[in-house]
C-alpha cells in the first residue's frame, strides 16, 4: 500500500496499516520524542487514535511540529 507523509511517498506492508505504524517508519527516534500533530487527509487525528486509525492506499498524512520563535 502506498501513502504520502509530508508529501513524501511511503510504501507500507499489510501489517503496517495504522497511523502509528506509518509514523514508526517515517519518524526518527528523536522526532518521535517531540510533540507533534498528525492530520490524515486534512483531518486531525487524536494521539489516542493513532494505533486504531487504519490507512488506505493513497492516503496523505501531515506531521506537524510546533515552531519555536518570538
C-alpha distances in whole Angstrom, upper triangle without the diagonal:
4,7,10,13,17,16,14,10,8,6,5,6,7,10,9,8,11,13,15,13,11,15,16,14,15,18,21,24,26,24,23,26,27,27,24,23,19,18,15,16,19,20,21,20,23,22,23,20,18,17,17,15,12,9,7,5,8,10,12,14,17,19,23,25,29,31,35,38,41
4,7,10,13,12,10,7,6,4,6,9,11,13,11,10,13,13,15,13,11,14,15,13,13,17,20,22,25,22,22,25,26,26,23,21,18,17,14,14,17,19,20,19,22,22,24,21,18,18,18,16,13,10,8,5,6,8,10,12,15,17,20,23,27,29,32,35,38
4,7,10,9,8,6,5,6,8,11,13,14,11,10,11,11,14,12,9,12,14,12,11,15,18,21,23,20,19,23,23,22,19,18,14,13,10,11,14,15,16,16,19,19,21,18,15,16,17,14,12,8,8,6,5,5,6,8,11,13,17,20,23,25,29,32,35
4,6,5,5,4,6,8,10,14,16,17,14,13,13,12,14,13,10,11,14,12,10,13,16,20,21,18,18,21,21,20,17,16,13,12,10,10,12,15,15,16,19,19,21,19,16,18,18,15,14,11,11,9,7,6,5,6,8,11,14,17,20,22,26,28,32
4,5,5,7,7,10,12,15,17,18,14,13,13,10,12,12,8,9,12,10,8,10,13,16,17,14,14,18,17,17,14,13,10,10,9,10,12,14,14,14,17,16,19,17,14,16,18,15,15,12,13,12,10,9,6,5,6,7,11,13,17,19,22,25,28
4,6,9,10,14,15,19,21,21,18,17,16,13,15,15,12,11,14,13,10,11,14,17,17,14,15,18,17,16,13,12,10,10,11,11,11,14,14,15,18,17,21,19,16,19,21,18,18,15,16,15,13,11,8,6,5,6,9,11,15,16,20,22,25
4,7,9,13,15,19,21,22,19,18,18,15,18,17,14,14,17,15,12,14,17,20,20,17,18,22,20,20,17,16,13,12,12,12,13,16,16,18,21,21,24,22,19,21,23,19,19,16,16,14,11,11,8,8,8,10,12,15,18,19,23,25,28
4,6,10,13,17,19,20,17,17,17,15,17,16,12,13,15,12,10,12,15,18,19,16,18,21,20,21,18,17,15,15,14,14,16,18,19,19,22,21,24,22,19,21,23,20,19,16,16,14,12,12,9,10,10,11,14,16,20,21,24,26,30
4,7,10,14,16,18,15,14,16,15,16,15,11,13,15,12,10,14,16,20,21,18,19,23,22,23,20,19,16,16,14,14,17,19,20,20,23,22,25,22,19,20,22,19,17,14,13,11,9,10,9,10,12,14,17,19,23,24,27,30,33
4,6,10,13,14,11,11,13,12,14,12,8,10,12,9,8,12,14,18,20,17,17,21,21,22,19,19,16,16,14,15,18,19,19,19,21,21,23,20,17,18,19,17,15,12,12,10,10,10,10,10,12,14,17,19,23,25,28,31,34
4,7,10,12,9,10,12,13,14,11,9,12,13,10,10,14,17,19,22,20,19,23,24,24,22,21,18,18,16,17,20,21,22,20,23,22,24,21,18,18,19,17,14,12,11,9,10,11,12,13,16,17,20,23,26,28,31,34,38
4,7,8,6,7,9,11,12,9,7,11,11,9,11,14,17,19,22,20,18,22,23,24,21,21,18,18,15,17,20,21,21,19,21,20,21,19,15,15,16,14,12,10,10,9,11,11,13,13,16,17,21,23,27,29,32,35,39
4,5,5,7,11,13,13,10,10,13,13,11,14,17,19,21,24,22,21,24,26,26,24,24,20,21,18,20,23,23,23,21,23,22,22,20,17,15,16,16,13,11,12,11,14,14,16,16,20,20,24,26,30,32,35,39,42
4,6,6,10,13,14,11,11,15,15,14,16,19,22,23,26,24,22,26,27,28,26,24,21,21,19,20,23,23,23,21,23,22,22,19,17,15,15,14,11,10,11,11,14,15,17,18,21,22,26,28,31,34,37,40,44
4,6,8,12,11,8,10,13,12,12,15,18,20,21,24,23,20,23,25,26,24,23,20,21,19,21,24,23,23,20,21,20,19,17,15,12,13,13,11,11,13,13,17,16,18,18,21,21,25,27,30,33,36,39,43
4,6,8,8,5,7,10,9,9,12,14,17,18,21,19,17,20,22,22,20,20,17,18,16,18,21,20,20,17,19,17,17,15,12,10,11,11,9,9,11,12,14,13,15,14,17,17,21,23,26,29,32,36,39
4,7,8,6,7,10,11,11,13,16,19,20,22,20,18,21,22,22,20,18,15,15,13,15,18,17,17,15,17,16,16,13,11,9,9,8,6,5,7,9,12,11,13,12,16,16,20,22,26,29,32,35,39
4,5,5,6,9,10,11,12,14,17,18,21,18,16,19,20,19,17,15,12,13,11,14,16,15,14,12,13,12,12,9,7,6,6,5,4,6,9,11,13,11,12,11,14,14,18,20,23,26,29,33,36
4,6,5,6,9,10,10,12,15,16,18,15,13,16,16,16,13,12,9,10,8,12,14,13,12,9,10,10,11,8,5,6,8,6,7,7,10,12,13,10,10,8,11,11,14,16,19,23,26,29,32
4,6,5,6,9,10,10,13,14,16,14,11,14,15,14,13,12,10,12,12,15,17,16,14,11,11,9,10,9,5,5,8,8,9,10,14,16,17,14,14,11,13,12,15,16,19,23,25,29,32
4,5,5,7,9,10,13,14,16,15,12,15,17,17,16,15,13,15,14,17,19,18,17,14,15,13,14,12,8,7,10,10,10,10,13,14,16,14,14,12,14,14,17,18,22,25,27,31,34
4,5,5,6,8,12,13,16,13,12,15,16,17,14,14,11,13,12,14,16,16,15,13,15,13,15,13,9,10,12,11,10,9,12,12,13,11,11,9,11,11,15,16,20,23,26,29,33
4,5,5,6,9,10,12,10,8,12,13,13,11,11,9,12,12,15,16,16,14,12,14,11,14,13,9,10,13,12,12,12,15,15,16,13,12,9,10,9,12,13,17,20,22,26,29
4,6,6,8,9,12,10,8,11,13,14,13,14,13,15,15,19,20,20,18,16,16,13,15,14,11,11,14,14,14,14,17,17,18,16,16,13,14,12,15,16,19,22,24,28,31
4,6,8,10,13,11,10,14,16,17,16,16,14,16,16,19,20,21,19,18,19,16,18,17,13,13,16,16,15,14,16,16,17,16,15,13,14,13,16,17,21,23,25,29,32
4,7,10,12,9,9,13,14,15,13,14,12,14,15,17,18,19,18,17,18,16,19,18,14,15,18,16,16,14,16,16,16,15,13,11,11,10,13,14,18,20,22,26,29
4,6,8,6,6,9,10,12,11,13,12,15,16,18,19,20,18,16,17,15,18,17,14,15,18,17,18,17,19,19,19,17,15,12,12,9,12,12,15,17,20,23,27
4,5,5,6,9,10,13,13,15,15,18,19,22,23,23,21,20,20,17,20,20,17,18,21,21,21,20,23,23,23,21,19,16,15,12,14,13,16,18,20,23,27
4,6,5,7,9,13,13,16,17,20,21,24,25,25,22,21,20,17,19,20,17,18,21,21,22,22,25,25,25,23,21,18,18,15,16,14,17,19,20,24,27
4,5,5,7,11,12,15,17,20,22,25,25,25,22,21,20,17,20,21,18,20,23,23,24,24,27,27,27,25,22,19,18,14,14,12,14,16,17,20,24
4,5,5,8,9,12,13,16,18,21,21,21,18,18,18,15,18,19,16,18,21,20,22,21,24,24,24,21,19,15,14,10,11,9,12,13,15,19,22
4,6,8,8,11,12,16,17,21,21,20,17,16,15,12,15,16,13,14,18,18,19,19,22,23,23,21,19,15,14,11,12,11,13,16,17,21,25
4,7,9,12,14,18,20,23,23,22,19,18,16,13,16,17,15,17,20,20,22,23,26,27,27,24,22,18,17,13,13,11,13,15,16,20,23
4,6,10,12,16,19,22,21,20,17,16,15,13,16,18,15,18,21,21,23,23,26,27,26,23,21,17,15,11,11,8,9,12,13,16,20
4,7,10,14,17,20,19,18,14,14,13,10,14,16,14,17,20,19,22,22,25,26,26,22,20,16,14,10,9,7,7,11,12,16,19
4,7,10,13,16,15,14,11,11,11,9,13,14,12,16,18,17,19,19,22,23,22,19,16,12,10,7,5,5,7,10,13,16,19
4,7,10,13,12,11,7,8,8,8,12,12,11,14,16,14,17,16,19,21,20,16,14,10,8,6,5,7,8,12,15,18,21
4,7,10,9,8,6,6,8,8,11,11,9,12,14,11,14,13,16,17,16,13,10,7,6,5,6,9,12,15,18,21,24
4,6,5,5,4,6,9,10,13,12,11,14,14,11,13,12,14,16,14,10,8,6,5,7,8,12,14,17,20,23,26
4,5,5,6,7,10,12,14,11,10,13,13,9,10,9,10,12,11,7,6,5,7,9,11,15,18,20,24,26,29
4,6,8,10,14,16,18,15,14,17,16,12,12,10,11,12,10,6,5,6,8,11,13,17,19,22,25,28,30
4,7,9,13,15,18,15,15,18,18,14,15,13,14,15,13,10,8,8,8,11,12,15,17,19,23,25,27
4,6,10,13,15,13,13,16,15,12,14,13,14,16,15,11,10,9,9,12,12,16,17,20,23,26,28
4,7,9,12,10,11,14,14,11,14,14,16,18,17,13,12,9,9,10,10,13,15,18,21,23,26
4,6,8,7,7,11,10,8,11,12,15,17,17,13,12,10,10,10,12,14,16,19,22,25,28
4,5,5,7,10,10,9,13,14,18,21,21,17,16,13,13,12,13,15,16,20,22,25,28
4,5,5,8,10,10,13,15,19,21,21,18,17,13,13,12,13,14,15,19,21,25,27
4,6,7,8,10,13,15,19,22,23,19,19,16,17,15,16,17,19,23,25,28,31
4,6,5,6,10,12,15,19,20,16,16,14,15,15,16,18,20,24,26,30,32
4,6,5,8,10,14,17,18,14,14,11,13,12,14,16,19,22,25,28,31
4,6,8,10,14,17,19,16,16,14,16,15,18,19,22,26,28,32,35
4,6,10,13,16,18,15,16,15,17,17,20,22,24,28,31,34,37
4,7,10,13,15,12,13,12,14,15,18,20,23,26,29,32,35
4,7,10,12,10,12,12,15,16,19,22,25,28,31,35,38
4,7,9,6,9,9,13,15,18,21,24,27,31,34,37
4,6,6,9,11,15,17,20,24,27,30,33,36,39
4,6,9,12,15,18,21,24,28,30,34,36,40
4,7,10,13,16,19,23,26,28,32,34,37
4,7,10,13,16,20,23,25,29,31,34
4,7,10,13,16,20,22,25,28,31
4,6,10,13,16,19,22,25,28
4,6,10,13,15,19,21,24
4,7,10,13,16,19,22
4,7,9,13,16,19
4,6,10,13,16
4,6,10,13
4,6,10
4,7
4
